[in-house]
Amino acid sequence: MDGDPELDELTAKLFDLARRGETEALRAYVEAGVPADLTNGKGDTLLMLAACHAHAETVRMLAEHGADPDRTDERGRTPLASAVSKKESAVVRALLDAGADPRAGRPSAEDTARMLADDQFLEWCRQMGK
């Protein structure tokens, strides 16, 4: 954030909307020009926060508006790997449908599914990774 209190407040509000899955409110901001890939100081995008908090509809909306499903945070995690680690099937499906690469990031979603011995997610990752 750049130190402008009004801008900082708006940015915090946008990230809260993503965390809470307030899809329509967030959509209005994105359609008004807020970047779908808006990123905070930790490298979290709106999409990452929506995915981490299990909001598949918000994930779909952001991806439809150009959010990069493979963009990593500062630790190298993707939204897909995060959703797999939390066993959020609807979010995993939404991200895969949006073109997320199951091999992107570290650990990747495929690696995460393998570590969790989650056969369903591993199969989905393998199908999409071809």
Secondary structure, 3 states (H helix, E strand, C coil): CCCCHHHHHHHHHHHHHHHHCCHHHHHHHHHCCCCCCCECCCCCEHHHHHHHCCCHHHHHHHHHCCCCCCCCCCCCCCHHHHHHHCCCHHHHHHHHHCCCCCCCCCCCHHHHHHHCCCHHHHHHHHHHCC
